Every structure is written in C-alpha cells, then in structure tokens.
Amino acid sequence: MLEVLGLERHTEAVYRGMLADRTGGVAELARHLGLSESQVRDALDRLVDLGLLTPSREHTGGLRAVSPEAGLERLLRRQEEDLARRQRELALSKAAAARAVAEYADLRPNTETDGAERLVGLDAIQSRLEALTEELRGECLSIMPGGAQSQASLDASRPLDEKAMARGVEMCALYQDSVRNDSATLAYAQWTTEHGGQVRTSPVLPPRLLIFDRETAVVPIDPANSRLGALCTRSPGIVAALVTLFEQTWQAAVPLGAIPQQAPRDGITPGEQELLKLLASGMTDEAAGKRLGLSLRTVRRQMSSLMERLNATSRFEAGLKAAQRGWL
C-alpha cells in the first residue's frame, strides 16, 4: 500500500509491527511477521533512514515507531522536494539538449558529418531507424509524446521492435498519460510489455527521442518545425545529455499497468495539475491539449470539471483558488 512512498512490502510490514508492539526484539518480530531476521534488520535500517523509527527514550538502544500522521507526512514532503529537484534537473537537461541539437540545424541533408547526420524526409528517417535497429545490441530508449500515435508510425515500428526484442534487446518506452485514451496506441504499448519491453507514462513529455545502446540518438532538430528534419548523432556529449533527460523523465513516470496516481489529499490528478499550469502560463486550450496529447474537447471538459470542484464561475477565479490550494 505504501510502496509509492518508498516502503517495500517487508519494510511496511515491519513498520506496522513496530506500531502494534514496541517491546519485542528482532527475533520475535521476525517470527510474528514470517520474515527472516535479516529481512527485519534491513527493514529497520530502512525505516530509520526514512525517519519512521527513532531512538526510544524509554529503552536504551531500542527504537520507537513514529506515528503515521507525522511519519508519512514527512515522507510526502521528502517526495515533493525530490520531485521539485528532478523537475529542475529535467529543465536544465532539456535546455542543454535543445541547444546542442540546434547547432546541427544547418547540416547538409542526409549527409553524415563528424558523426552527425541531418535526416530530411520520412523515407530517410525510416531507413536510418531500420539500420540502427538492426545494429541494436542491448537497449533502446524512446520518448513518444503526443498521446495517440499515427497508425502508419505504429505499423512501421512493430516489425523493428519485434525483431529487436526477439534478440533480447531491452526496450524502454515513455508515452503520455493520454495514450490510455487511444485504443490503437494503448494496444501497441501493451503489446510491447507483453513481449518483454517496459512502458511508462507521464502527463507531459520532452520532444520525441530515440537512443540506441546509449551511443546513437535520433531527435527532431526543431519539434515545432518538422521540415528541418531529424538529427542522428553519435556525439558523446549530446547523447549523454539526452540519456540523462530520458532517465529523469523515466523516474517521474508511472508503469503502463498502473493507474496514474490520483491525489485525493489534494483533490487533483497530476494530469489536471499540468493542464492548470499550462493554461496559467498563457497557453490556449488548443496548445495545452497538443502539449498533453489531449483533444480540445477533453481539455475543455477537464477545465469544466476543475471549475466545478473549485466552485469557480470563471477561469480567472479558478486560477486564484487553485493557487490558494497549492495546485499551482
């Protein structure tokens, strides 16, 4: 139940055991919980690190369990601080990667220069992806923003992914949460997991990205202008920045099989919070929907629901009340 807060199953069981009985020793607690003494000791160390156990004032050398109200609130604050730190790091990585990629916008199309090639046209991009997939040895990392993917893109990717996974290549793919609303893309993501791949989703994603064996990356030169084409690069500096960008986004995402974490204590989901942030920054409904991979109708429906929950009669009032609740 508390895995989302960093407590593994055994650790949570030991915490519950300590809350119920503070006097028993390690051996007694292990027998009661059906765990080994080693597992109990590891869990106790973990609980001390998390601040859920503190030294007892009554029993020298003993530990006492911190109340769930205080202890779990502390864990939530720690997660919020960690998330804020990762978001800052993610923003820096995005900016660094974008600057590096932009430097290659003037390369002559479809001609490799110093380990970098500007690919222009769907045929050139598909040919390069086919060659890179054939060369794959261990891992492919991908970010697929925009929610629903085109059927042509899915059809082109399936045979490449199938061959790679059959060779034991690890596939890690990131989609937007809104992919759950598109049956074709959702089916493809589920097919990926059934064949051994890993898929996670996030409300907002960086631009499209493919990384092959952490050695070669393919990214759009300008996500807002597809005519500039894609950059295929083996530059260690750029690839390393893009790998960091992927890993930071991956850590904040949730597995495909999990329901995106709701936030009953705040009354807002992560996706709704992202929508509010985008609209508050001045984006139109249409632009915010494109960023989140949502239709215009869905954006307006979500905003209507949020205004109703906030008891707001205008979007301006909704923004003020959302800020007062700490949603923005």
Residue pairs with C-beta under 8 A, 6 or more apart in sequence:
1 12
2 12
2 72
3 9
3 12
4 261
5 72
5 75
5 76
5 79
6 50
6 75
6 79
7 15
7 46
7 50
8 43
8 46
10 35
10 39
10 42
10 43
11 43
11 46
11 47
13 33
13 35
13 43
14 29
14 33
14 35
14 40
14 43
14 44
14 47
15 43
15 47
15 52
15 53
15 65
17 24
17 29
17 32
17 33
18 29
18 47
18 53
18 63
18 64
18 65
19 65
19 68
21 29
21 32
22 56
22 62
22 63
22 64
22 65
23 59
24 32
26 37
26 40
26 41
26 44
27 37
29 35
29 40
30 36
30 37
30 39
30 40
33 40
35 43
44 53
44 63
47 53
47 65
48 54
48 63
50 71
50 74
50 75
51 66
51 71
51 74
51 75
52 65
52 66
52 71
52 75
53 63
53 64
53 65
53 66
54 63
54 64
54 66
55 62
55 63
55 64
56 62
56 63
56 64
57 64
58 64
65 71
66 74
83 252
86 248
86 251
86 252
87 252
89 244
89 248
90 206
90 245
90 248
90 249
90 252
93 241
93 244
93 245
93 248
94 206
94 245
96 241
97 206
97 219
97 238
97 241
97 242
97 245
100 235
100 237
100 238
100 241
101 219
101 221
101 231
101 233
101 238
102 221
102 222
104 116
104 118
104 221
104 231
104 233
105 118
105 221
105 222
105 228
107 113
107 116
107 117
107 118
107 231
108 118
109 118
109 119
109 120
109 121
109 124
109 229
110 117
110 118
110 119
110 120
110 121
110 124
111 117
111 118
114 235
115 233
115 234
115 235
116 231
116 232
116 233
116 234
116 235
117 128
117 231
117 232
117 233
118 221
118 228
118 229
118 230
118 231
118 232
119 125
119 128
119 218
119 229
119 230
119 231
119 232
120 227
120 228
120 229
121 229
124 229
125 218
125 229
125 230
126 156
128 218
128 232
129 160
129 210
129 218
130 160
132 210
132 212
132 216
132 218
132 232
133 140
133 160
133 161
133 163
133 164
133 212
134 163
135 212
135 213
136 164
136 167
136 169
136 212
136 213
137 169
137 213
138 169
138 170
138 213
139 169
139 170
139 171
139 172
139 212
139 213
139 214
140 164
140 169
140 170
140 171
140 172
140 210
140 211
140 212
140 213
141 172
141 209
141 210
141 211
141 214
141 243
141 246
142 171
142 172
142 173
142 174
142 209
142 210
142 211
143 173
143 174
143 205
143 206
143 207
143 208
143 209
143 210
143 246
143 249
144 173
144 174
144 175
144 176
144 205
144 208
145 175
145 176
145 205
145 206
145 207
145 208
145 293
146 176
146 208
146 290
146 293
147 175
147 176
147 178
147 179
147 181
147 182
147 185
147 292
147 293
147 294
148 178
148 179
148 181
148 182
148 184
148 185
148 293
149 179
149 182
149 184
149 185
149 188
151 184
154 184
154 185
154 188
157 188
158 188
158 191
161 171
161 192
161 195
161 197
162 195
164 171
165 171
165 192
165 195
165 196
165 197
170 196
170 197
170 198
171 192
171 196
171 197
171 198
172 197
172 198
172 199
172 200
172 246
172 250
173 189
173 192
173 197
173 198
173 199
173 200
174 199
174 200
174 201
174 202
174 205
174 246
174 249
174 250
174 253
175 185
175 189
175 199
175 200
175 201
175 205
175 256
176 201
176 202
176 203
176 204
176 205
176 292
176 293
177 201
177 202
177 203
177 260
177 270
177 271
177 292
177 293
178 271
178 292
178 293
178 294
178 298
179 185
179 186
179 189
179 201
179 293
180 186
180 201
181 294
181 298
189 199
189 256
190 199
190 256
192 199
193 199
193 256
193 257
198 255
199 255
199 256
200 250
200 253
200 254
200 255
200 256
201 253
201 254
201 256
201 260
202 249
202 252
202 253
202 254
203 260
203 270
203 271
203 273
203 274
203 292
204 274
204 291
204 292
205 249
206 245
206 249
207 219
207 220
207 223
208 219
208 220
208 223
209 217
209 218
209 219
209 242
209 245
209 246
210 217
210 218
210 219
211 217
211 239
211 242
211 243
211 246
212 218
214 239
214 243
215 234
215 239
216 232
216 233
216 234
216 239
217 231
217 232
217 233
217 238
217 239
217 242
218 230
218 231
218 232
219 230
219 231
219 233
219 242
220 226
220 228
220 229
220 230
220 231
221 228
221 229
221 230
221 231
222 228
233 239
254 260
254 261
260 269
260 270
260 271
261 269
261 270
262 269
263 269
263 270
263 273
266 325
266 326
266 327
267 309
267 325
268 276
268 306
268 325
268 327
271 292
271 302
272 302
272 306
273 327
273 328
274 292
275 288
275 292
275 294
275 299
275 302
275 303
275 306
276 306
276 319
276 322
276 327
276 328
277 328
278 287
278 288
278 291
278 292
279 285
279 288
279 303
279 315
279 319
280 319
280 322
280 328
283 291
285 296
285 299
285 300
285 303
286 296
286 299
288 294
288 299
289 295
289 296
289 298
289 299
292 299
294 302
303 315
303 318
306 318
306 322
307 313
307 314
307 315
307 318
310 317
310 318
310 321
310 322
310 325
311 321
312 318
312 320
312 321
319 328
322 328
